[in-house]
Amino acid sequence: MKYRIRENSFWARVAAKWLRSEKMAMVLGKTIHLHNTTCEEFLGNRRWLRHELAHIRQFRQLGFLNFLWQYMVESFRVGYQKNRFEVEARAAEWDVNLDSYVFVPGKHQLKASIPPFPTGMSAPRHQHKVTPPAH
């Protein structure tokens, strides 16, 4: 599965204010939207990356509008922390199978390199691939 990352996202900024968070990553479809963090910093945090990749998988499984609707209903019903989609994404932070997802950088991200794994974390079975966008 391919995904993109958008830095300085309006939607992530709105979500950060709503959740009162200094930094934010959120997913819409196949795009991870970032606020107050860089692509390099985000990709260097394997747990955070896998959490957001789990949301991409959820979007794919349920469809864009269906996932958004179910996510909102669940959040209003039980709150953000107990939202079943967030519970699943937190569990996925240790799922090395998500490392097979492929980051497709935008033009301004082509020069960015993926940082090594933080100390104390092992490399996934599949190395994180960076492929240039198709023209």
GUNUPA-444482 format. One record per residue (C-alpha): y, z, x. Coordinates in steps of 0.05 Angstrom, whole numbers, plus 5000, padded with zeros to 4 digits. Example, Ala and Ser with C-alpha at 12.3 -4.5 7.8 and 13.67 -1.06 7.14 Angstrom:
BEGIN
491051565246 497951435273 
***
This chain:
BEGIN
500050005000 506849815027 513050245018 520350235037 525350775055 532650785034 537251255072 543651545041 541051414971 545351554911 539151764871 536752244925 543752544929 543652664853 536752984858 538953424916 544753684875 540353794814 535154184855 540454504900 537154244963 540554075028 535853505044 532153064995 526752534992 524752244925 520851644902 522551084854 516850594851 515050394922 521550634953 522751314984 530051504976 533051985027 539252435025 541952805086 536052615130 534552015173 528651555168 526351785237 526752525218 523052395153 517451985185 516652525238 514853035185 507752835165 507153335108 513753115076 511752385084 504952485052 508152874995 512552274978 506851774989 503052164936 508752014888 508351274905 500951304888 502651644822 507651104805 502350574820 497150924778 501551054717 506650494721 514050574734 516750774666 510551154644 510751574708 518151724701 517251924628 511152374642 514652684702 520852854662 516953144603 512653554650 518753814688 522254024623 515854334597 513554744657 519054674710 519354324776 514654774816 509154764763 509854034747 502853744755 505553144795 508953614844 502654054849 498553424864 503753184916 503753864951 496153844955 496653134984 500753375043 494153465080 490952815056 490152365117 488051785072 495451705054 496751515127 493950825112 500250655072 504650165110 512150275121 516049615114 522749735147 529149425124 533248995172 537249605198 530749995208 527049485251 529449805315 527150495294 520850755325 516151245292 516351915328 509952245353 506552785313 509753475316 506453985361 500354285330 498853705283 493253215297 493952465290 491152155226 484951735227 489251115214 495551025256 501950945216 503550205218 510449895220 510849175200 517148745196 518948495126 516447805106 521847275100 
***
